[in-house]
Amino acid sequence: MTAAGSFEHVPVLADAVLEALAPLAALLADRPAGGVLIDCTLGGGGHSALLLEAYPSLRLVGLDRDPSARAAAAANLAGFGDRVRIEATNFADHVPAEPALAVLADLGVSSPQLDGADRGFSFRADGPLDMRMNPAAGETAGALIDRLAETDLADLIYAYGEERLSRRIARRLKEQGPWGDPAHARGTADLAYAVAGCYPPRARHGRIHPATRTFQALRIAVNDELGSLERLLERAPDWLVPGGILAIISFHSLEDRRVKTAFLSDPRLERLTRKPLVAGEAEVEANPRSRSAKLRVARRLP
């Protein structure tokens, strides 16, 4: 498990998040006792720290199912004392104790999770086929590959990875299994090699590694990421006070389409961003992982 001390994650779109949540100033001005921000994906606490510093009467409820992230956030936010409460939960299962002034979600995988080979999210370094946000619960990616029938695995890789070679990849993975058996040392490097072998030689060395979409699909399935997002979009507007802000950062089209549709169609919300806010050139240069980040913002109607 990644150590808490090494969980250093640069928050993406930090300036855009501060701008999007600027209505907190007016909301807090009417509330002498302060108010609550729910950070649904606390991570190392980067976004939350910026907001707690900007608004001294703001209190935080930070949610994360990753114990390494919670430990890092507890250390990074210790200076804010009892203004911070951290909960070990999937944000889709959260039941707020009081209405919030703002709800923030930064979806996807953090840099420490990607960089930690022991988590199995990336093929940059060999590691176990895990991919669980909460490494103490649920089914690993290797076990998922072994459990699913070939056609179901192909459908999953196509739906969640938008991978056009999904049937060929699923066939190869089932032929080369098992993947989740501890007696067989099969890891992320083996999986990436198997997927890359399904591509013609000329297509194996492009800007995006051939295994990227398959890894994305497995990670989404293992953590029920889209199901959790849909439950959040259904429930979060009711967590907010009138005028409260819902801000969601997504990293791929499957997430962004769902957020866009919800913000357009939910009668409880007023969309504040016609187009998503994205990182500028300077931020992308400093933090390449911000390139695909998209921030959409909505306000709770009375």
Steps between C-alpha positions, in 0.01 A plus 500: 500500500621848420623670815311804618816706492545432127143589407582833337240599243487834318132606480392558141318818393567656841436858383186395312366322808557809716319712241215252465446495875521879538126509591607353835589854609139618474358178642730519803428870553141409584605223740685618813550138608668414172415217264613169355691399187473133400811387314387170350848394387727635770828349380788680666274795582645743245178664382355499852806670648470785249132550582542474876774760484290730281190476723583489873142422606473205261497147641594188303354154473754305296410161352739239363506120492879484461668467842829643368319810377317546830824472697670754275205739518487474879866603514472772236186653653598466866557874528129566448414312820140411567384673182583171324316169521619208284278201425596161356230453239410493135346841428197332342408358842541824697212626715571863602429614853411852383443681169821603326595830339705318236572149375825435315607179322832445323437169324753248380830372631749718687869521417610299808258222408631493143863514607475232767576169327346310791155640415493360146340802334781556250730294280798737535641270766403139552259435784210278604175515302310671781360843398272533806458849644448329835764225501327327792165436331354373175621302202839557339544559129666162460210321669255694283671389179492138616136511609347656189412300191689607188201681346426685824864602535501628142182700561652653815822604323300652215247682721740641759816530291345581162748246366428391142710181535313389812401156368851416390639619834244305703577183307873545562452566872281195550747284308792619710330487840469456788581857604374515857649177636771580760682184394567657160717812500302695243512877535438827322798457268368163383156647440638798307714267287203275424282793395772662290543170316144532372600810302683494166872584544471851356228591752694396811719808529262796479456786746254291703605152610274228351408374849379838629134451410488146635656609830244783521213260437612254766560775757155650438336159538696397811402822681152546347609852412218585260235353728639704789502815286139447394393458862693816591330699223163376622558578868743793521250775403297408810810538717525870409340811646319723247771676306755234593762399244562158347839476324625183332833436329500209256782345301342305216197524275297232679500711816471839334196399292316390812582820686401718204168317456415521870578871522282567195204282592472514880226750596672555835809646333599805299801439277770764546753373244374462143837349408727327750792690649835348401865547588706769331831442330705589808315250721520223240874558469545489878258209552439295183222301667287816506474485119183290504333665802161666444316698767124552480309710753133529594299683765215363713176677418251594775 
